[in-house]
Amino acid sequence: MLGKLSNAVSDLTETLRRIFSSPDTHEVNPAIAAHGTHRIPPLSVQGSAPTYRFDLQTLGSDLSFTGHLCDGEVRMEGKLQHEAAWASWATGAKVLEMEILEQHRSRGLEIPALPRAAQPRHAEIGSFQTRGRPSFDAFLRPGLRSEGLALPAPRSRRDLELALRVPLAVKGQGIKDLPKAQWMRLGLQLVRSTGENIRNLEVLGLYRIPAKGVLTMKHDGRTDRLMLELGKEAMGAERRPFVLARRKDDRSLVSCFLEEG
Amino acid sequence: MADSPRLAYFIAMKEGGSYLGGLLLTDSSGIPLDFRYTEPITPTKLQSVLYGKALEPHLKEEVIQKTLLKELKGSPDLLVLPAAELAGGWGGDLKCPVLAVQKTQEAPLARVGETFRASQREMLLQISEGAAPLRVIFAPFVDLPAQDQAAQKLLEAGYHMDLTEPLERVSAALQALVKPD
């Protein structure tokens, strides 16, 4: 029992000691560690024989060009050349003699004058020998060419049907200027032919058109003309007076040929 | 009917680099009697350069027009050209009078058939009652008596037809030839 108590006391003691004991400290060395220097050994190169090597080998060329001397003849002549100036200059010079250790003897040295004028040298230049070659032939006489400038007569074609297809404009005759008797006769024929009441008709115009061969007909109100498309039958057909009128109630057109006389 | 004047209307036109012409022969009512046209003529570059400004009149008068007139069935009583063709002076040598007809806005002359001579080559002609007179321009070679005779034929034809209208038809026909639908 006492033993357990003493153990408990010692545990408590140890516990209290740990609680109230100072925390652990660690020593840190504040000194900056000096970096050590290292010596890098210099790179060394070690030559080694290559595994392969290239040997030059002279190969014969497949093509050989041979030079040919041109036949231009050049003659070379040797000529003796004489240079007198240098010789005279050399002969006028006196060799300097150094008299060593001879005292009290001095002698002026004469320096030969340079030649006052250079002697011109005359060298004959051989004339070039050339050989003329004919380079151009004489101009040939130019060939004469004749361009047809005349404009030829064109081929003509006949196409009457084409001309007939183009609408023909037929102008109206002045119905307002017709004499009253003629106007009455015109109205009577119009009523008889169309069966319309004259009061319901507005006369648009009186035209002279071919009695046959008219394919299409169109009234141009702006110019008061009839535009006719004709067929071949219209050629030479009799021209007869033709009245064109419009119904007032439904605006439809009525027409009739008039009997002349 | 045999005495009714036959009018020939001629137009030459340029389409691109080519020239072609048409000649329409009508009776006194404007009904076509014959129509001829030429195939297009294309001058070479050398011809264009060497002919210069003379190319177009030469082609129209000497080449195209003469060819068409030669091929025409019968001879016309009057040859009608566009006024612009006569303005430059027409050098043809036709037997029939050559003239141009233009509409005007002049005041009507006193009566149908009356003429007013504006110059040696030009006159106003009253075709129909109350309408503006037509201007008629003659080629230089048409003398005064021939002009008066031509005016009578115009007057006769003008009673039935619009004298300026057939030229429009020739132009339309040529256009239809070069530019078919």
Interface residues (C-beta under 8 A of the other chain):
Chain A: E147 L149 L151 P152 A153 P154 R155 S156 R157 R158 D159 L160 L162 A163 L164 V166 P167 L168 A169 V170 K171 G174 D177 R208 P210 R225 L230 A234 M235 A237 R239
Chain B: L20 L24 S29 G30 I31 P32 L33 D34 F35 R36 Y37 T38 E39 P40 I41 P43 L46 Q47 L50 Y51 H58 L59 E62 V63 I64 K66 T67 L68 E71 S128 E129 G130 H160 M161 D162 E165 E168 R169 V170 A172 A173 A176 L177
